Amino acid sequence: MPLVQTSAKRQLEDNPEWSARRAYNTEINKLPLPEASLAVPLSTIQRSLNHFKVRNRPPLPATRQDLILLPAHQATTDGRRLLLIDDGLAMDRLLVFGTALNIER
């Protein structure tokens, strides 16, 4: 297995929200230019990386009560709060997503 592919898979394990392209580009950018030019192109290993990502994805929750929102999933990529309301684990759990800017609009 090419070194870049192995490193990209490690990136996907550490950052499950990343795309295969982002993980690949992160690893390619770490290499010196001569080595990067000899690396396997993304198009060649993308199927393998995407399959790895899907295989390691956690199972979907069956109900809203089973849903666990990590802090990384409660904010936008620029750090703004996204989860506005989570009333806990009540039978009819209410989740409201949005940003303050969208509410003001």
VENRA-V401221 format. One record per residue. RES is the residue in three letters. D_LAST is the distance of its C-alpha to the last C-alpha in Angstrom with 1 decimal. Layout:
BEGIN
RES;D_LAST / RES;D_LAST
END
This chain:
BEGIN
MET;50.2 / PRO;48.9 / LEU;47.9 / VAL;44.5 / GLN;43.8 / THR;44.9 / SER;42.8 / ALA;39.7 / LYS;40.3 / ARG;40.5 / GLN;37.1 / LEU;35.7 / GLU;37.3 / ASP;35.9 / ASN;32.4 / PRO;31.9 / GLU;28.3 / TRP;29.7 / SER;30.7 / ALA;34.4 / ARG;33.8 / ARG;32.2 / ALA;35.1 / TYR;37.6 / ASN;36.3 / THR;36.2 / GLU;39.9 / ILE;41.0 / ASN;39.6 / LYS;41.8 / LEU;44.9 / PRO;47.1 / LEU;46.9 / PRO;50.2 / GLU;49.4 / ALA;45.9 / SER;47.5 / LEU;49.8 / ALA;47.1 / VAL;46.5 / PRO;43.6 / LEU;40.4 / SER;41.1 / THR;44.3 / ILE;43.0 / GLN;39.4 / ARG;40.6 / SER;42.3 / LEU;39.4 / ASN;37.0 / HIS;39.6 / PHE;40.0 / LYS;36.3 / VAL;36.2 / ARG;39.4 / ASN;38.2 / ARG;34.8 / PRO;34.7 / PRO;35.1 / LEU;32.1 / PRO;31.7 / ALA;33.2 / THR;30.9 / ARG;27.8 / GLN;30.3 / ASP;31.8 / LEU;28.6 / ILE;28.8 / LEU;25.8 / LEU;27.1 / PRO;25.2 / ALA;24.7 / HIS;22.8 / GLN;20.5 / ALA;18.8 / THR;17.4 / THR;20.1 / ASP;19.0 / GLY;19.3 / ARG;15.9 / ARG;16.1 / LEU;15.2 / LEU;17.2 / LEU;15.5 / ILE;18.2 / ASP;21.8 / ASP;24.0 / GLY;27.1 / LEU;29.9 / ALA;30.0 / MET;31.2 / ASP;27.8 / ARG;25.8 / LEU;22.1 / LEU;19.9 / VAL;16.2 / PHE;14.6 / GLY;11.3 / THR;10.1 / ALA;8.7 / LEU;6.4 / ASN;5.1 / ILE;5.4 / GLU;3.8 / ARG;0.0
END
